Amino acid sequence: MRPLFPLLSLFVATCVFAQTPQKAIEVKVVVVNMFEVGADTGDAPGEYQYWVEREHLDKVFPLPEGYHDVRMNEDGVLGVVTGVGTARAAATIMALGHDPRFDLTHAYFVIAGIAGIDPHMGSLGSAVWADYVVDGDLAHEIDAREIPNDWKTGYVPLGKSVPYEQPRQARFGDDGNVYQLNPALLDWAFGLTKGIKLEDNAGMKERRLQFAPAAAQRPPFVLRGGNLSASTFWHGKLMSQWAHDWVSYQTDGKSTYAVCGMEDTGTLQSLTWLARAGKVDIHRVLVLRTASNYDQQREGATAAESLAETKIRQYSAYMPSLDTAYRVGHVVVDALVADWSKTKDHIPGQQ
């Protein structure tokens, strides 16, 4: 009878080999988009498609815990779609952050999507690097028909009893209300991209002339400003004024509202807690929003009339804003990857 030891040794070795975890894939840059229309390639684009096609994000990794499969290229750039709204964004980014297949400890995050822009700050097709991202959902609210006559708004900071009550610090602290992006990294990204020529067309020029502010009439350009993140698609001059006041209040006057998006506070909340767990570096995050439409009505129109014209893929600069997000964002992404021997351990712009 043959001894069983060689067979047993082989079995044990096989089991040990099977249980050996694979080395996590080093990710250099994560591009975060919020929505896609149809397929990832070859049809009407959403925020994801240009990145997939132009950055050659050809390898697909299923992400059942998140909104959408993720994609990656051979250079270490990973693309993720969060889904629309802060809840989907937070859940998807948290799922990605805990995925053992990826090493995100040195990864940069470039959040790139479209937005509405204040015509006093910029024009259609413009790109805004966020200095602060402010939450527009965490609040108390009284219907406008019931607010006191001396109130500017029925929207009251969480934990307060009147609009813009001082001191600003809420009962629950600032967790989730305000996120400041790394100023050094922001300065570097802005300096790298501020001279980029952006897509323009006759329709955008015609629409620009329907707005009085000088900034609204400029050809598209790259700027910095405050980002208001809220799950309601609000619209109109009065709401835009509220956004200005809200961002100024929440940042102690350090930021000026420029664009409105939806998902960015959800994404940043997850990244903040993932950083606390040592899985990502919160100082390596950039937020880029590009103007698909103005956040308010043109001269001679009502807010309701303007809202009726303002639908996804019917925005005045929908396609150009998608192109702008890639055209500006990829310059930063490619620079980070090309200089990885330095940027892996040293954040650009920091001493």
GIPE-V519771 format. One record per backbone hydrogen bond with DSSP energy under -0.5 kcal/mol. NH is the residue of the N-H (numbers start at 0). CO is the residue of the C=O. If there is no record, write none. Layout:
nh:NH co:CO
nh:NH co:CO
//
This chain:
nh:7 co:3
nh:8 co:4
nh:9 co:5
nh:10 co:6
nh:11 co:7
nh:12 co:8
nh:13 co:9
nh:14 co:10
nh:15 co:11
nh:16 co:12
nh:17 co:13
nh:18 co:14
nh:19 co:15
nh:19 co:16
nh:24 co:100
nh:26 co:102
nh:27 co:75
nh:28 co:75
nh:29 co:107
nh:30 co:28
nh:30 co:77
nh:31 co:29
nh:31 co:109
nh:32 co:30
nh:32 co:79
nh:37 co:35
nh:46 co:34
nh:47 co:34
nh:49 co:45
nh:50 co:47
nh:51 co:47
nh:52 co:48
nh:53 co:49
nh:54 co:50
nh:56 co:51
nh:57 co:55
nh:58 co:71
nh:59 co:57
nh:60 co:69
nh:65 co:62
nh:69 co:60
nh:70 co:78
nh:71 co:58
nh:72 co:76
nh:75 co:72
nh:77 co:28
nh:77 co:75
nh:78 co:70
nh:79 co:30
nh:81 co:32
nh:81 co:79
nh:82 co:33
nh:88 co:84
nh:89 co:85
nh:90 co:86
nh:91 co:87
nh:92 co:88
nh:93 co:89
nh:94 co:90
nh:95 co:91
nh:96 co:92
nh:97 co:93
nh:98 co:95
nh:99 co:97
nh:101 co:98
nh:102 co:24
nh:103 co:101
nh:106 co:103
nh:107 co:27
nh:108 co:283
nh:109 co:29
nh:109 co:107
nh:110 co:108
nh:110 co:285
nh:111 co:31
nh:111 co:109
nh:112 co:287
nh:114 co:289
nh:115 co:259
nh:116 co:292
nh:117 co:257
nh:120 co:117
nh:121 co:117
nh:124 co:290
nh:125 co:122
nh:126 co:220
nh:127 co:288
nh:128 co:126
nh:128 co:222
nh:129 co:127
nh:129 co:286
nh:130 co:224
nh:132 co:178
nh:133 co:226
nh:134 co:176
nh:135 co:228
nh:138 co:136
nh:139 co:155
nh:141 co:153
nh:145 co:142
nh:146 co:142
nh:146 co:143
nh:150 co:147
nh:155 co:139
nh:155 co:153
nh:157 co:137
nh:159 co:156
nh:164 co:161
nh:172 co:169
nh:176 co:173
nh:177 co:173
nh:178 co:132
nh:180 co:130
nh:180 co:178
nh:185 co:181
nh:186 co:182
nh:187 co:183
nh:188 co:184
nh:189 co:185
nh:190 co:186
nh:191 co:187
nh:192 co:188
nh:192 co:189
nh:193 co:189
nh:195 co:192
nh:204 co:200
nh:205 co:201
nh:206 co:202
nh:207 co:203
nh:208 co:204
nh:209 co:206
nh:210 co:207
nh:215 co:118
nh:216 co:212
nh:216 co:213
nh:217 co:213
nh:217 co:214
nh:221 co:193
nh:222 co:126
nh:224 co:128
nh:225 co:255
nh:226 co:131
nh:227 co:225
nh:227 co:258
nh:228 co:133
nh:228 co:226
nh:229 co:227
nh:229 co:260
nh:233 co:231
nh:235 co:294
nh:239 co:235
nh:240 co:236
nh:241 co:237
nh:242 co:238
nh:243 co:239
nh:244 co:240
nh:245 co:241
nh:246 co:242
nh:247 co:243
nh:248 co:244
nh:249 co:245
nh:250 co:246
nh:251 co:248
nh:252 co:247
nh:253 co:250
nh:257 co:225
nh:258 co:225
nh:259 co:115
nh:260 co:227
nh:265 co:262
nh:266 co:262
nh:267 co:263
nh:268 co:264
nh:269 co:265
nh:270 co:266
nh:271 co:267
nh:272 co:268
nh:273 co:269
nh:274 co:270
nh:275 co:271
nh:276 co:272
nh:277 co:274
nh:278 co:273
nh:279 co:273
nh:281 co:279
nh:283 co:280
nh:284 co:281
nh:285 co:108
nh:287 co:110
nh:288 co:127
nh:289 co:112
nh:290 co:125
nh:291 co:114
nh:291 co:289
nh:292 co:114
nh:294 co:116
nh:298 co:209
nh:300 co:297
nh:305 co:301
nh:306 co:302
nh:307 co:303
nh:308 co:304
nh:308 co:305
nh:309 co:305
nh:309 co:306
nh:310 co:308
nh:313 co:310
nh:316 co:291
nh:317 co:314
nh:320 co:316
nh:321 co:317
nh:322 co:318
nh:323 co:319
nh:324 co:320
nh:325 co:321
nh:326 co:322
nh:327 co:323
nh:328 co:323
nh:328 co:324
nh:329 co:325
nh:330 co:327
nh:331 co:327
nh:332 co:328
nh:333 co:329
nh:334 co:330
nh:335 co:331
nh:336 co:332
nh:337 co:333
nh:338 co:334
nh:339 co:336
nh:341 co:338
nh:342 co:338
nh:343 co:339
nh:344 co:341
nh:345 co:341
nh:349 co:346
//
